[in-house]
Amino acid sequence: ELRDAIRPAIPQLVELLKDRDSDVRAGAAAAISSLSKDAELRDVIRPAIPQLVGLLKDGDSDMQAAGAAAISSLSKDAELREAIRPEIPQLVELLKDENWQVQTAAAAAVSGLGKYSELRDTIQAAIPQLVELLKHGNWEIRRAAPAAVSELGKYAELRDAIRPAISQLVELLKDGDSDVRAAGAVAISELSKYAELRDAIRPAIPQLVELLKDRDSDVRAAGVAAIYELSNDAELPDAIRPAIPQLVELLKDENWQVQTAAAAAVSGLGKYSELRDTIRAAIPQLVELLQHGYWEIRRAAAGAVSELGKYAELRDAIRPVIPQLVELLKDVTWEIRRAAAAAVSGLGKYGKWNEDSNGTALTEHCS
């Protein structure tokens, strides 16, 4: 078979990881990653792992990325993970490297290895160093580190170690760089999914509300997403209430991604009965969005209106919207027609609509 002919070439591929030409080094790393998919070649590939880790120290950023990708690829195999384990302390050391590109490549590699349960006890040692990177003087490191922290937060056994990072992530919400502020908000949003971390995140709510007024649209969108995620905590609606007027205002934002995120957040907050009087103020603006020129916004608005229609005390405000939803069934964009059909079908579950002519129209389109 071909693998028998390829096997003797693998040591030469490993040698090419030291070639003076970066394209050659990158090609060798990619080839080794690809060959590692063949179980019968892994014993020959195992000796390459220290050199692949060494690529993270390469002066070429493409090589660092190639090294991180190779480590990630090789780690998919249980046999090779055991060979990678002794190299993890070296990866952790690279988080302190003087080159920011090496540090960010190492952060990505370390967080990626967290998906393997047998490596997490070793990976846990990296978390304090990742927390330090959140305070780094280089904005590009501060931008990269939050993603690594939130990635490791996916794993229950690492969350106690992640908790001390939250206060530093909150500090990033005030960072002078908009990319860093957005990265901090995205990380907080991700970590908010885990009930055991929400008490530590709760103090961030006022700062997240401030982000809704940020001059950068990515930051505003990230702030909306974080508040929406926190709304899943039944203990937090009163803390989130002050954000609602600003969320409603964002339905008029100049950026469509901010508008769609705000529509999802506003409708999602409707699940709390104590917030519905405040949420009611958003319905006229959602009606306006059903006529927006951008189809993604029309789709988001249709979904939001349908979601709010679940709640009896909001249906009188939703009722006048139904003719517009019916009109969207004829929209030129198929995604909108599908969204409108789902909205009409969803609202059709509630008998209250059948009390007037709008209800009759709705019933006709649902049948």
N, C-alpha and C positions, 0 to 999 in steps of 0.2 A: 504494500500500500504506500501511498504518497507520504503518510506520516513517518514511515520508516526512513524515507529519504530526507525528510525535513529535520528529524531529530538531531542528526549530527551538526546541522547548521545553527541550532539554537545558541550554543556557546558563542558563536561568531556574532549573532544578533546582540547578545548581551555585551560583547566587546564594543559594538557600535554605539552603545549608550554613552561611551567616552569619546566618540568621534568629535573632531574639532568643528565640524559643520553642524549647525543646529538643526537643519532640515533632516540630516541623516539621523541624528539622535532622536528627533521626534518620530521619524519613520520607524526606527527600531522599537521605540516604546509602543507605538501603535501595533506593530507586528506581534510583539510579545503578548500584548493584551488580547489580540485576536486568537493567537495560538493557545492561550490559556483556557479557551473554551473546550479544548480537546482533553479529556481526562487523562489520556495515555501520555500526554506530553508534559503534564504538570510537574512531574518529578524533575525534569530537566529545566523547567522554568523557575522553580523555587529559588535557585541561587541568584536569580536576577533581582529579587525583591529589594535587597539593600541598595542596589544601584538605582532602582526606580524611585525609591524614597529620596536618594541623593539628587535626583532631577529637580526636586523642589527647591534645591539651593542653586540651581543653574541661573546664570545671569540673564537668561532669555525668558521673558514672561510666557512665551508660547511653550517653552520646554517645561516650565513649572506647571502649566495647565496640563500638558501631556503626562507628566509624572503623576499628578493628582488623578487624572482620568484612568491611568493604568492601574494605580493602586485600587481605585474604586472598582474597576473591572475585575481585577484578580481577587478582590475580597468577596466576590459573589460565590466563590468556591470554598467549601468548608475546609478542605485540606490546605489550601493556600492561606486561609485566614489564620491558621495556626502559625504559619511562617511569617505572616504580617505582624502578629501580636508582639514579638520581641522588638519590632521596629517602631512601635507606637511611641515609646519614650523619645525616640529621635524626632518623630513628627511633632510631639509636644514641645521639644526644645526649639524647633523651627518657628514656633509661635513668638519666640523672643528674638528672632533674627533681625539684623539691622536693616534688611531690605524689605520694604512694605509688600512687594509682590510675593516674596517668599512667605511672609506671614499670612497673607490672604489665601495663598494656595494651600498652606498647611492647615488653616482654619477650615477650608472647604473639605480637605481630605479627612481631618479628624471628625468633623460632624457627620460626614458620609459614612464613616465606619460605625457610628452609633446605631445603625439599623440592625447590627448583628449582636444578639443578646450576649453571646460568649465573650465579646470584646468590651462590653460596657463598663465592667469593673476597672479595666485599664484606661478606657476613655475618660472615665470620671475624673482622673487626675488632671486632665486638660482644662476642666471647666474654670478653675480659678484664673488660669492664664488667659482664657477667652474673655473673662470678665475684665481683666486688666486691659485687654485690647479695646474695650468699649470706651476707655479713657485716653486712648492713644492720641498723640499730637497730630498724626496724619489722618486727614478726613477720610481717605480711601480705606484705611483700616477700620475706622469707626463705622463706615458704611457697610463693610463686609462682615464684621463680627456679630452684629445682631442676628443675621440669618443663621450663622453657625449655632448661636445660643438657642434660638427658637427651634432649630432642627433637633437638637439634643433634648429639648423639652417635650418632644413626642413620647419619650420613654419614661414610664412611671418611676422606675428606679433611679432616674437621674434628676427628678424634679426638685428634691430637697437641695441638691447641689446647685441647681439652676436658680433657686429662689433669691440668693444674694445678688444676682445679676439684675433683678427687676428694677431696683432703685436706680441703678446706673442707666438702664434703658429709658427710664422716665426722664433722667437728666438729658438724654439725647434728644428728647422732644423740644428742648430749648437750644439745640446746637445751631451754630451760625450757618451751617451748610444745609441746604434744603434736602439733598440726597440722604444725609445722615438723619435728619428729622423724619423723613419718610421711612427709612430703614428701621428706625426705632419704633415708629408707630406700627409698622407691619409685624415686627417681632412681638410687640405687646398684644396685637390682635391675635396672633397665632397662639401665644401662651395663655390668652384668655379662654381658650377652649377647655382648659383643664381646671376643674372646680377647686382643686387644692391650691391653686396659685392665685385665685381671684381676690382673696383677701389682701395679698401683697400688691395686687394691681390696682385695687380700689382707689388709693390715693392719687393715681394718675389721671382720674377722670377729669378734674378741672383743667389739667394741661392738655388733655385730648380735646376737650371742648374748644380750647384756644386754637388748636390746630385747624379747626373748621374754618377759621378766618385767615389761615396762612395764605401768603401771596402765591405760593407754588401749588399748582393743581394736584400734583402727585401727593403732596403732603396732605392736602384737604381730603383727597380720596382715601388715603391711608388712615386718617383720623376718623372718618366716617366708618370705615370697616372695623376699626378697633372698638368704637362705641357700639356698633351693631353686635359684635361678638360678645362684648360685656353684657349686653341686654339679655343674654341667655341665662344670666345669674338672677334668680328670682329675688335675691336680696337687694338688687341694685336699682330697681326702677326709680326710686326717689332721687338717687344720686345722678341718674341720667336725665331726669326731667328738665334741668336747665339747658340741656343740649338741644331739645326739640325745636325751639324757635329757630335756632341756627341751622338745624337739619332741613327745616322747611324752607329757609332762605336759600339753601344750597340746591333746591329743586330748580332754581333760576340761574344756577351757576353757568359760566361761559364754557365750561368743559363738560362734555357729554359723559365722561366716565365718573366725574363727581356727581352729576345729576342722577345717573343710574344707581350709583352706590347710595345716594341719599334716599331715592325712592324705595330701595330695598330695606334700608334702615328704618325709615318712617313706618312702612307697612309691617315690618317685623316687630316694632315696639307696640303695635296694636294688641299684641297678645296680653298686655297688662291692662286690666280694666281701669286701674287708677290713672293711666296715662291717656285714655281714649278721648277725654274732653280736650286735651291739649293737641292730640293727633288730628282731631276733626279739622283743625285749621289748615291742615295740609291738603285736604281733599280738593278744594278749588284749584290749587296749583297742579295737582296730579291730573285734573281734568284738562288743564291747559297743555300738559305734556302729551296727552293723547293725540294732539294735533301737531306735534313738533315735526319739523322737517327731517329730523334724523331718526331712522327707523329703530335704532337700538334704544332710543329714549321712549318712543311710542310703545315698544315691547315691554320695557321696564315699568312704564306707567300702567299698562293693562294688567300686568301681574300684581302691582301694588294695589290697584283698585279692587281686584278680585280678592286679594288677601284681606283687605279691610272689610270687605263685604261679609266676612265670617261673623262679624260682631253686630248683634242686633241693634245696639244703640247708635251705630254708625250708618245703618242701612237707609235712613231717611236722607242722609247727605249723599249716599252713593246712588240712590234711585235716579236722579236726573242725568247721571253719567251713562246709563244703559244705552240710550240711542247712539251715543258716540261709539260705544263698544261694538254695537251692531254694525255701524258704518265701517268699522275696521275689518269686518269680515270680508269686505270688498277691497281691502288695501292692495296696492300693487306689489308689495313685498310679502312673500310667502311666510316668512317668519312672523310677520305681524298678523296675518290671517290665522296662523296656528295659535299665536298667543291670545288673540281675540276670542277664538273658538274655545280655548281653555278657560278664559275669564268668564265668558257667557255661560258655559257649562257649569263652572264652579258656582256662579251666582244663582243659577237655576235651581240649586239645591234648596234654596230658602223660599218657602211658600209666600212670604210677604210680597214678593215681586208681582204676584198674580192679582193684586188688588186693583191695579189700574192698567191703562193702555200700554204703559211701558212694560209691565209684567207680561201682557199678552204677546208683545213683540219678542220678549225674551223667551217665552215658552215656545213660540213658533221656531225660533232658531235653535233651541235645545232639543227639539223633537226630531 
